[in-house]
Amino acid sequence: MIKAGSGKGNIAGTYISCREYERLPYVFKSRNHTILMTHLRLVDEAVRWLRSKYRCGIVLSEQSCSSGETPDAVGWKGRNHSVVIECKISRADFLADASKPWRLDSDCALGCERFYLAPAGLISTEELPCGWGLLEIRGCALTVTRKSKKNLRTVTGFANEMNLLLASLRRVEVRIEPQTITDFLKWKNRMARYNGGTLPSGLGSSESNLYLSGD
């Protein structure tokens, strides 16, 4: 058990488990104000940075591909150059990331460039995987602490990115509302083909993309 109230958002003097402590929002304290930093806000900052600072024309967040990798944010710009950002709000989350299959076998991982985004001081540059960059949030500012190498993606990684893009397009398509009977019949046939011959009963937010994986 540890005492809350130093570095995380909770009532000072309350004792909580270490696991609960890691799930709490990170807190920035300055002379004039306190800022709560959650994983959701980090993802929003990553998406904003990819669009405005890195000038990516296409940006997706938390979309999975057939390998299982689900980047918090990924963007593409000229000549299919991709940039992946993984957002980490706790040490436990960062350390657990290293055991994922696409980290153990980086050849299947997404991204020509790869970054971690975390509150300042949470991750040291010495802990980064080979070639990875580090983005840090200090107060309201996002800064580049270390740049990523620009040629990390392999042929397998590129194929997984195409799978991710197809999955994203599919999720958009199934939410388009047919306007006519003809459109509805075309839509129904298309959904049946996607679903291996039968109409899908519904799509959840955690699609596994089974129909986009290879034979």
Rosetta blueprint (number, residue, H / E / L):
1 M L
2 I E
3 K E
4 A L
5 G L
6 S L
7 G L
8 K E
9 G L
10 N L
11 I L
12 A L
13 G L
14 T L
15 Y E
16 I E
17 S L
18 C H
19 R H
20 E H
21 Y H
22 E H
23 R H
24 L L
25 P L
26 Y E
27 V E
28 F E
29 K E
30 S L
31 R L
32 N L
33 H L
34 T E
35 I E
36 L E
37 M E
38 T L
39 H H
40 L H
41 R H
42 L H
43 V H
44 D H
45 E H
46 A H
47 V H
48 R H
49 W H
50 L H
51 R H
52 S H
53 K L
54 Y L
55 R L
56 C L
57 G L
58 I E
59 V E
60 L E
61 S L
62 E L
63 Q L
64 S L
65 C L
66 S L
67 S L
68 G L
69 E L
70 T L
71 P L
72 D L
73 A E
74 V E
75 G E
76 W E
77 K E
78 G H
79 R H
80 N H
81 H E
82 S E
83 V E
84 V E
85 I E
86 E E
87 C E
88 K L
89 I L
90 S L
91 R H
92 A H
93 D H
94 F H
95 L H
96 A H
97 D H
98 A L
99 S L
100 K L
101 P H
102 W H
103 R H
104 L H
105 D L
106 S H
107 D H
108 C H
109 A L
110 L L
111 G L
112 C L
113 E E
114 R E
115 F E
116 Y E
117 L E
118 A E
119 P E
120 A L
121 G L
122 L L
123 I L
124 S L
125 T H
126 E H
127 E H
128 L L
129 P L
130 C L
131 G L
132 W L
133 G E
134 L E
135 L E
136 E E
137 I E
138 R E
139 G L
140 C L
141 A E
142 L E
143 T E
144 V E
145 T E
146 R E
147 K L
148 S L
149 K L
150 K L
151 N L
152 L L
153 R L
154 T L
155 V H
156 T H
157 G H
158 F H
159 A H
160 N H
161 E H
162 M H
163 N H
164 L H
165 L H
166 L H
167 A H
168 S H
169 L H
170 R H
171 R H
172 V H
173 E H
174 V L
175 R L
176 I L
177 E L
178 P L
179 Q L
180 T L
181 I H
182 T H
183 D H
184 F H
185 L H
186 K H
187 W H
188 K H
189 N H
190 R H
191 M H
192 A H
193 R H
194 Y H
195 N L
196 G L
197 G L
198 T L
199 L L
200 P L
201 S L
202 G L
203 L L
204 G L
205 S L
206 S L
207 E L
208 S L
209 N L
210 L H
211 Y H
212 L H
213 S L
214 G L
215 D L
